[in-house]
């Protein structure tokens, strides 16, 4: 697959996911993280599975269940907890630590070594996100929200490593659908136990759930898992740094938030980190000496 297309597939999902914080706070019922997670992933997963009709092999089910738990259940539930309890900037910053978590877990669990350039790019990108989002007046240190964001980042990082390591031979549409479906089913009992009854849904609530399910989940995850088959875990994780930039842009246009020079400098720093992480040098042509 053309590398430019792979990079585009990796860059688009985080840019879309940046809208999650805005939609959660402005369009969804208050303090219903489990409901938001289930309605975001379960219906889409069911539709994809029914549409694709691919049944995994018996030996693939356990690995698929583990990936569904890590990449869906333990990502989306804590993600919405952090979105409800933290400013979008702080939640996004914690989630964006995922490239560094991938580096650490890859080394500790699988002895994977990463080039210094990739580590430097991750640090540059994270520093850029900090410039964009962090200011003393905007931080609200909610302990549960911070722990939830950290859990979401660690869970997705481990899931990303395992997806690349296990290499399950399942078509992308089916692979995406089964993860969404199983991840939603794992959360469904907790939703009924902790968050019933549901409030009366207004038109904006229905619109928010539909947006998160279709534009925020179906399309991005198909692109993300397709790109993951061609990029190393840490290289694709670095693109998550685009999510807070998307959130910042949406806040500027829809919430009348201002942009400072520090934020613009941070955005340029993030792009510099991403470009550095994806930079590859062509092998030098060998020089052949012809004797006469």
QUIRARA-V122099 format. One record per run of one state. SS is the DSSP state (H for helix, E for strand, - for the rest). FROM is the first residue (numbers start at 1). TO is the last residue. Records with the same first field share a line. If there is no record, write none. Layout:
SS=FROM-TO + FROM-TO
//
This chain:
-=1-2 + 18-19 + 28-32 + 53-57 + 86-87 + 96-97 + 111-115 + 134-142 + 167-171 + 195-202 + 229-232 + 255-260 + 279-292
H=3-17 + 20-27 + 33-52 + 58-85 + 88-95 + 98-110 + 116-133 + 143-166 + 172-194 + 203-228 + 233-254 + 261-278
//
